[in-house]
Amino acid sequence: MKFIDLTIPLGIATPPWPTYEPLQLKYFKRLAPNGANGQVLTHSNHLGTHLDGEIHFHTPGKDIASLELDFLVHEAAVVDLSDICGDYDIYTSKMVEERVEVRQGDILIIHTGYHHFGWDSPNADEVRYMVKHPGPDRELAEWAKAKKLRWIGVDCGSADHPMNTIIRDWMPRQARQADKVFKKKYGMPLADFFDDTKYQLMHLEMFPYGIIHAECLGGEIDLLLNRRVIIGMFPWRFVDGESCISRCVAMVDDAEYDELLARKTAMPKTKFGDAYNPAHVESINKLSQKNME
């Protein structure tokens, strides 16, 4: 068995979710005169590839340390929605199930394609990555509960639509753009589509059912789209942790690993050497341009 890394690089330039503390690093010991290098880190939990735990939004929920490894590692469906969703769009369970088989109790990994706008990408755009990515409505949340999904992973800033979070108030120019898209595509203003009864529904309505989220996935995710594979998410054994920076990997057999590496060789690479598919960016850009016409 071999591993495919689905984790984004983490450094001081990695953006946290808006207003959360970024990674800060300093040396408190150096080889001269201390004989060893030592570092102190400060950061929030919502930075880089991370797992949102139940108590992030649900007070009586589990902390990160309480999550069993059998829950964190399981069969997963990995779906690519970059061919159908652009800036501010809504994705649905129908879109997911048209592209990949999703079984009861699965992990679901949603590739919006917006990892291509992450900080390590040639197409880096922090506002687009955090503020413009597509997201779901309550329909997908109800479907996920009916499927008894273990957890959901996304390759963008949040499992919620960004305009169904406080970002809508913080970024009024982008909210006006989204309002235009919602009136055109969904027949109502943004504030009516995502009214107060739906606020952050993917967190508030899912975590009490034990369905949590991994956010800011990436790495080699473009090698594993529209298929089933074993996925593992590995946070710290973090007592009282509401969320946690984590490592996410897919597990494949040796023969397939060699095939995937051969595919990777022919693909362009990010700053830190992850393969990516430029066709995803082209598709997203075309869809987004059409949204704003």
C-alpha positions as CSV (number, residue, x, y, z in Angstrom):
1,M,0.0,0.0,0.0
2,K,1.2,3.5,-0.8
3,F,-0.1,7.0,0.1
4,I,-1.2,9.9,-2.0
5,D,-1.0,13.2,0.0
6,L,-4.1,15.4,-0.1
7,T,-2.7,18.0,2.3
8,I,-1.8,21.5,1.3
9,P,1.7,22.9,2.3
10,L,1.7,24.7,5.7
11,G,3.8,27.7,6.3
12,I,3.7,31.3,7.6
13,A,2.1,32.4,4.2
14,T,-0.7,29.8,4.4
15,P,-3.9,31.8,4.9
16,P,-6.2,30.9,7.8
17,W,-9.9,31.2,7.5
18,P,-10.6,34.9,7.5
19,T,-9.9,36.6,10.9
20,Y,-8.4,33.5,12.4
21,E,-4.8,33.6,13.7
22,P,-2.2,32.7,11.1
23,L,0.8,30.5,11.7
24,Q,3.5,32.4,13.5
25,L,7.0,30.9,14.0
26,K,10.1,32.0,15.9
27,Y,13.3,30.3,17.0
28,F,13.9,30.2,20.8
29,K,17.1,28.1,20.5
30,R,19.8,28.1,17.8
31,L,22.6,25.7,17.1
32,A,25.0,28.4,18.3
33,P,25.1,28.7,21.3
34,N,22.4,26.2,22.3
35,G,23.5,23.1,20.4
36,A,20.1,22.6,18.8
37,N,17.5,24.5,16.9
38,G,14.1,24.9,18.6
39,Q,11.0,26.7,17.4
40,V,7.8,28.1,19.0
41,L,4.6,28.1,16.9
42,T,1.4,29.9,17.5
43,H,-1.7,29.5,15.3
44,S,-5.4,28.9,15.3
45,N,-6.8,25.5,14.4
46,H,-8.5,26.7,11.1
47,L,-5.3,26.9,9.1
48,G,-4.1,24.7,6.2
49,T,-5.7,21.3,5.8
50,H,-7.7,20.9,9.0
51,L,-10.5,18.9,10.5
52,D,-13.5,20.8,12.1
53,G,-14.5,18.9,15.2
54,E,-18.0,18.7,16.7
55,I,-17.3,21.2,19.5
56,H,-16.3,23.9,17.0
57,F,-20.1,24.6,16.7
58,H,-21.8,22.0,19.0
59,T,-21.0,22.4,22.7
60,P,-21.9,18.9,23.9
61,G,-20.1,17.3,21.0
62,K,-16.9,15.3,20.8
63,D,-13.4,16.8,21.0
64,I,-10.8,15.8,18.4
65,A,-9.2,13.2,20.7
66,S,-12.6,11.4,20.9
67,L,-12.7,10.6,17.2
68,E,-11.9,7.0,16.5
69,L,-9.4,6.0,13.8
70,D,-12.1,3.8,12.2
71,F,-14.1,7.0,11.8
72,L,-11.2,8.9,10.3
73,V,-10.1,6.2,7.9
74,H,-12.6,4.6,5.6
75,E,-13.8,4.2,2.0
76,A,-14.5,7.5,0.3
77,A,-16.1,8.8,-2.8
78,V,-14.1,11.6,-4.4
79,V,-16.2,13.8,-6.7
80,D,-15.1,16.5,-9.2
81,L,-17.5,19.4,-9.6
82,S,-15.2,21.8,-11.4
83,D,-17.0,21.1,-14.7
84,I,-20.3,22.4,-13.3
85,C,-19.7,24.9,-10.6
86,G,-18.0,28.3,-10.8
87,D,-17.8,31.4,-8.5
88,Y,-20.7,31.5,-5.9
89,D,-22.5,28.5,-7.4
90,I,-24.6,26.0,-5.5
91,Y,-23.8,22.3,-5.7
92,T,-26.3,19.5,-5.0
93,S,-26.4,15.8,-4.2
94,K,-27.6,15.1,-7.7
95,M,-24.4,16.6,-9.1
96,V,-22.4,14.4,-6.8
97,E,-24.2,11.1,-7.5
98,E,-24.1,11.8,-11.3
99,R,-20.3,11.6,-11.1
100,V,-19.5,9.0,-8.4
101,E,-21.0,6.2,-6.4
102,V,-21.7,7.3,-2.8
103,R,-22.5,4.5,-0.3
104,Q,-24.0,4.6,3.2
105,G,-21.4,5.5,5.8
106,D,-18.9,6.9,3.3
107,I,-16.4,9.7,3.5
108,L,-17.2,12.2,0.8
109,I,-14.4,14.4,-0.7
110,I,-15.7,17.3,-2.8
111,H,-13.2,18.7,-5.4
112,T,-14.6,22.1,-6.3
113,G,-11.3,22.9,-8.1
114,Y,-10.8,25.9,-5.9
115,H,-7.6,24.4,-4.5
116,H,-6.1,25.8,-7.7
117,F,-6.5,29.2,-6.2
118,G,-4.6,28.2,-3.0
119,W,-1.5,30.1,-1.9
120,D,0.9,27.6,-3.4
121,S,-0.7,27.5,-6.8
122,P,0.4,29.4,-10.0
123,N,-3.3,30.6,-10.0
124,A,-3.2,31.8,-6.4
125,D,-6.1,34.1,-5.4
126,E,-6.8,34.2,-1.7
127,V,-10.1,36.0,-2.1
128,R,-11.4,33.6,-4.6
129,Y,-10.3,30.6,-2.5
130,M,-12.0,31.8,0.7
131,V,-14.8,34.0,-0.5
132,K,-16.0,32.9,-4.0
133,H,-16.0,29.1,-3.9
134,P,-19.2,27.2,-4.5
135,G,-21.1,25.6,-1.7
136,P,-24.2,23.6,-0.8
137,D,-27.8,24.4,0.3
138,R,-29.8,22.5,2.9
139,E,-30.6,19.8,0.4
140,L,-27.1,18.4,0.4
141,A,-27.0,18.5,4.2
142,E,-30.2,16.5,4.4
143,W,-28.9,14.0,1.8
144,A,-25.6,13.6,3.8
145,K,-27.5,12.9,7.0
146,A,-29.7,10.3,5.1
147,K,-26.5,8.7,3.8
148,K,-25.0,8.7,7.3
149,L,-21.7,10.1,5.9
150,R,-18.8,9.9,8.2
151,W,-17.3,13.2,7.3
152,I,-17.0,15.6,4.3
153,G,-13.8,17.1,2.9
154,V,-13.6,20.1,0.6
155,D,-10.7,21.6,-1.3
156,C,-11.6,25.2,-0.5
157,G,-12.0,27.5,2.6
158,S,-15.2,26.0,4.0
159,A,-17.8,23.2,3.6
160,D,-20.4,26.0,3.8
161,H,-21.1,28.3,1.0
162,P,-19.0,31.4,1.8
163,M,-22.0,33.7,1.4
164,N,-23.8,31.6,4.1
165,T,-21.2,32.7,6.6
166,I,-20.1,35.9,8.2
167,I,-18.0,36.5,5.1
168,R,-21.1,37.9,3.5
169,D,-21.0,40.9,5.9
170,W,-17.2,41.3,5.8
171,M,-16.9,41.3,1.9
172,P,-19.8,43.5,0.7
173,R,-18.4,43.9,-2.9
174,Q,-18.3,40.1,-3.3
175,A,-21.7,39.8,-1.7
176,R,-23.1,42.1,-4.4
177,Q,-21.6,39.9,-7.1
178,A,-23.0,36.8,-5.4
179,D,-26.4,38.5,-5.2
180,K,-26.3,39.0,-9.0
181,V,-25.5,35.3,-9.5
182,F,-28.3,34.2,-7.2
183,K,-30.9,36.3,-8.8
184,K,-29.9,35.1,-12.2
185,K,-29.5,31.4,-11.5
186,Y,-31.7,30.7,-8.5
187,G,-34.4,33.3,-9.0
188,M,-34.1,35.1,-5.7
189,P,-31.7,37.5,-3.8
190,L,-28.8,36.1,-1.9
191,A,-30.4,37.2,1.4
192,D,-33.6,35.3,0.6
193,F,-31.8,32.1,-0.5
194,F,-29.6,32.0,2.5
195,D,-31.8,33.5,5.1
196,D,-31.1,33.4,8.9
197,T,-32.7,29.9,9.2
198,K,-29.9,28.4,7.0
199,Y,-26.9,30.2,8.6
200,Q,-23.8,28.0,8.4
201,L,-26.1,25.0,8.0
202,M,-23.3,22.6,7.1
203,H,-21.8,23.2,10.5
204,L,-24.8,24.0,12.7
205,E,-27.1,21.3,11.3
206,M,-24.5,18.6,10.7
207,F,-22.2,18.6,13.7
208,P,-25.0,17.5,16.1
209,Y,-25.3,14.4,13.9
210,G,-21.6,13.7,14.1
211,I,-21.0,14.7,10.4
212,I,-17.9,16.9,10.5
213,H,-15.7,18.5,7.9
214,A,-12.2,18.6,6.6
215,E,-11.4,21.8,4.9
216,C,-8.6,23.1,2.6
217,L,-7.7,19.7,1.1
218,G,-5.4,19.8,-1.9
219,G,-2.0,18.2,-2.6
220,E,-2.4,15.5,-5.2
221,I,-6.2,15.5,-5.3
222,D,-6.3,16.0,-9.1
223,L,-5.0,12.4,-9.5
224,L,-8.0,10.9,-7.7
225,L,-11.2,12.4,-9.1
226,N,-14.6,10.8,-9.7
227,R,-13.7,7.5,-8.1
228,R,-13.7,5.5,-4.8
229,V,-10.6,5.2,-2.7
230,I,-9.6,4.7,1.0
231,I,-9.0,8.1,2.7
232,G,-7.5,8.8,6.0
233,M,-7.5,12.0,8.0
234,F,-5.0,12.3,10.8
235,P,-5.4,15.1,13.4
236,W,-3.6,15.2,16.7
237,R,-5.0,13.2,19.6
238,F,-6.1,16.6,20.8
239,V,-7.9,16.6,24.1
240,D,-10.4,19.5,24.2
241,G,-9.6,20.4,20.6
242,E,-12.4,22.0,18.7
243,S,-10.6,21.5,15.4
244,C,-7.1,20.5,14.4
245,I,-4.5,20.9,11.6
246,S,-4.3,17.4,10.0
247,R,-2.7,15.3,7.4
248,C,-5.0,13.8,4.8
249,V,-4.0,10.9,2.6
250,A,-5.5,8.4,0.1
251,M,-4.3,4.8,0.2
252,V,-3.8,2.9,-3.1
253,D,-2.0,-0.4,-4.0
254,D,1.5,-0.4,-5.3
255,A,0.6,-1.0,-8.9
256,E,-1.9,1.9,-9.0
257,Y,0.6,4.1,-7.2
258,D,3.1,3.7,-10.0
259,E,0.4,4.5,-12.6
260,L,-0.6,7.7,-10.7
261,L,3.1,8.8,-10.5
262,A,3.4,8.3,-14.2
263,R,0.4,10.5,-14.7
264,K,1.8,13.1,-12.4
265,T,5.1,13.3,-14.4
266,A,3.2,14.6,-17.4
267,M,1.2,17.3,-15.4
268,P,2.3,20.8,-14.4
269,K,3.3,21.3,-10.7
270,T,2.6,23.8,-8.0
271,K,5.3,25.7,-6.1
272,F,5.8,22.7,-3.8
273,G,5.6,20.0,-6.5
274,D,1.9,18.8,-6.4
275,A,0.4,17.9,-9.8
276,Y,-2.5,19.9,-11.0
277,N,-4.8,19.9,-14.0
278,P,-5.1,23.3,-15.7
279,A,-8.4,22.2,-17.4
280,H,-10.1,22.6,-14.0
281,V,-9.2,26.3,-13.9
282,E,-10.3,26.8,-17.5
283,S,-13.7,25.3,-16.7
284,I,-14.2,27.3,-13.5
285,N,-13.2,30.5,-15.2
286,K,-15.7,29.9,-18.1
287,L,-18.5,29.1,-15.7
288,S,-17.7,32.1,-13.5
289,Q,-17.6,34.4,-16.4
290,K,-21.0,33.2,-17.6
291,N,-22.4,33.7,-14.1
292,M,-21.4,37.4,-14.2
293,E,-22.7,38.2,-17.7
